Amino acid sequence: MNSTPFDVAIVGGGMVGASLAVALAPLGLSVALIEAIAHDSEAQPSFDERTTALSNGSRRILETLDVWRSVSSAATPIKKIHVSDQGHFGFARIDARAQGLDAMGYVLPNRALGRALWERIEGASAIRVFCPVQVLEVAPGDPLVGIELTDAHGVRRSLQARLVVAADGMHSAVRRAFGVEAESRDYDQTAVITTVLPQRFHDHVAYERFTGSGLLALLPHLGMGRRRTLGRRLDAHPPTA
Ligand SMILES: Cc1cc2nc3c(=O)[nH]c(=O)nc-3n(C[C@H](O)[C@H](O)[C@H](O)COP(=O)(O)OP(=O)(O)OC[C@H]3O[C@@H](n4cnc5c(N)ncnc54)[C@H](O)[C@@H]3O)c2cc1C
């Protein structure tokens, strides 16, 4: 048992838990961050090969946390958004410039975000990292919550905290321990996520298209289809109805 209770124990060091740990680090609280899988592991479910579309508001949060400058060079600005509905007249075009913004949002590789957040975490003296360590049990109590941990060799330890944050994803063990109900529904749909190389430069345009068989979303990603590959400027064209 760790004798001194933590002010905050964050279970899950994915996108949400790692961001919260960085935000809490300067506040003078003692913070435990418990994560089952290292951020640079192939098996990390949050910081994987996917990209995340960040709103401009999320970018500002990362700027406040002083994380944005470490990831901005890997981020692709979304300067325009084109929304259409197959078989229906009309479409919406949203232009960041018209809103007085540099971009409506940014597409960021998850791994880049994980690296930047965890660099900050590893340099923060207020954060005690338990990783790779899994939470086995959470015992709700007042004023302290007990947390039972195990490492990869099955070695167990316990700690206590005044506040526990459930940032352990959609199958949250912490949520279950506190008896918080969750409802899930099967949409009977399959999502395909992939990276494609377009013939034409994406021109920082994001497309969202509603069709009878589902939604198609295209996001611009860094050098994909850069105009220098083609040797001449070609504008991105919207899909036809
Ligand atoms: C295909 C897809 C595309 C998406 N695109 C976007 C997007 O463009 N923009 C956007 O904003 N969001 C997007 N999302 C949503 C976004 O990925 C999630 O909201 C986000 O990852 C949730 O982060 P999280 O930290 O809460 O949970 P997770 O990412 O699930 O992380 C949970 C963490 O907790 C750890 N953990 C779990 N159980 C335990 C335990 N018992 N002990 C210790 N550690 C534990 C896991 O190892 C993991 O690191 C997308 C999601 C999907 C599936």
The ligand as a Gaussian input file, in Angstrom:
#p B3LYP/6-31G(d) Opt

LIG

0 1
 C      -12.199000       5.120000     -35.837000
 C      -12.217000       6.249000     -34.857000
 C      -11.946000       7.543000     -35.300000
 C      -11.972000       8.609000     -34.394000
 N      -11.720000       9.865000     -34.864000
 C      -11.756000      10.899000     -34.015000
 C      -11.483000      12.218000     -34.474000
 O      -11.198000      12.428000     -35.655000
 N      -11.532000      13.243000     -33.582000
 C      -11.829000      13.011000     -32.254000
 O      -11.862000      13.968000     -31.470000
 N      -12.096000      11.763000     -31.795000
 C      -12.059000      10.721000     -32.644000
 N      -12.330000       9.456000     -32.175000
 C      -12.658000       9.282000     -30.770000
 C      -11.391000       9.255000     -29.942000
 O      -10.458000       8.331000     -30.491000
 C      -11.771000       8.829000     -28.538000
 O      -12.739000       9.728000     -28.035000
 C      -10.547000       8.897000     -27.636000
 O       -9.559000       7.984000     -28.061000
 C      -10.981000       8.546000     -26.241000
 O       -9.820000       8.667000     -25.463000
 P       -9.738000       8.053000     -24.031000
 O       -8.387000       8.448000     -23.510000
 O      -10.953000       8.402000     -23.240000
 O       -9.864000       6.464000     -24.231000
 P       -8.904000       5.469000     -25.005000
 O       -8.319000       6.104000     -26.196000
 O       -9.696000       4.205000     -25.184000
 O       -7.741000       5.203000     -23.946000
 C       -7.993000       4.476000     -22.767000
 C       -6.652000       4.167000     -22.146000
 O       -6.881000       3.507000     -20.909000
 C       -6.025000       2.382000     -20.811000
 N       -6.719000       1.393000     -19.953000
 C       -7.884000       0.770000     -20.193000
 N       -8.221000      -0.049000     -19.179000
 C       -7.224000       0.077000     -18.250000
 C       -6.982000      -0.502000     -16.957000
 N       -7.831000      -1.378000     -16.406000
 N       -5.843000      -0.162000     -16.303000
 C       -4.964000       0.756000     -16.837000
 N       -5.148000       1.322000     -18.037000
 C       -6.256000       1.010000     -18.741000
 C       -5.842000       1.896000     -22.252000
 O       -4.628000       1.154000     -22.405000
 C       -5.790000       3.233000     -23.006000
 O       -4.493000       3.763000     -23.124000
 C      -12.291000       8.375000     -33.034000
 C      -12.537000       7.065000     -32.591000
 C      -12.502000       6.020000     -33.486000
 C      -12.761000       4.608000     -32.980000

